């Protein structure tokens, strides 16, 4: 059993690393997620290739960048006839299941494939008394969505074949907008103020116009559905912005607290069953989120808060407790990593590379030191211009190319192309693009060459 560990992959939706205590959160505690990190490794440079729900999920399943798996935007459904990690694990002898958020379309070629058992939310799903597609059949379940997804996961684990390894995907809807907590956590933070982030009052100067043009500002763009109450009369602009922030961030963190509790239930089960040593447990999120950073909520941008995926992994048989990994990984690498654990060959078309050895502290000499990012959904929903770019350990170059390029779900409204360059050592909060700074022209030239190389490597020529 030890050479073919079980895999429990727990992924939430929009849970940023800076809302986890194991990542140094200033605003909340996540004791159960911390259990995973304390017993294993925390990856400090894990990034998504496209910071939006459906594309990240498609990339995780297929090991492919968006332009090759066909899910470029929220408007693209997956074609389940392509290869995916669940099919490969299942063919390789694993029991496979997915419970929770799918968000890759429904019916026929869009349903989950490669899973012995699946029960997924329609679209975004609801927080309370949600409907599910249970192996394709629409059912309505009563209760809170995060609890139900965990209940289903535990029931499947209890009924599994104990002679074969398993791969279980637990995909929480929380803490996605509109951040509706359950009764158990509804009163958390009631009598306190959550600290504002350092860039809360960002003025969007010294960058491309893309940041100023985005429509995800806490003071201006939140709806009554988001805030769930009317503000008190007579607030100043700054007071109103903080009121919005407190309404938003408290509900967000309450949803996170429920996710954390439910992770504890799964970890307890593994302990009780004696499965902990033989199970790879992962917690991640489909991408990050702005928690008032830059005055924003939402994601999409290649900026750190959104680009960064939290990723903690525990496997006591080979990962030293309390490890911190600086090497870069992306969600394109997840599928090859799972296959590596399962001793199943990685298909040649998959673009990622297993980081199993990296989590043991054994980083190959030719390991990636730059990653390619692309957000395709031009101007839709929050007015974020499509862009691509490269991030190294020190720098980030972003190109807002200003076109929809015919992608589904994009708005066909051209914008002037713009570049940004950030020196993450000198400016970790990304407040000052140095793209036009004469002192950085050598860096600009080198990163443009690296961006071209990455685009050729991943086969993105649009
Ligand atoms: Ca998401």
Boltz pocket constraint, residues with backbone or C-beta under 6 A from the ligand:
constraints:
  - pocket:
      binder: B
      contacts: [[A, 12], [A, 13], [A, 14], [A, 52], [A, 53], [A, 286], [A, 287], [A, 288]]
      max_distance: 6.0
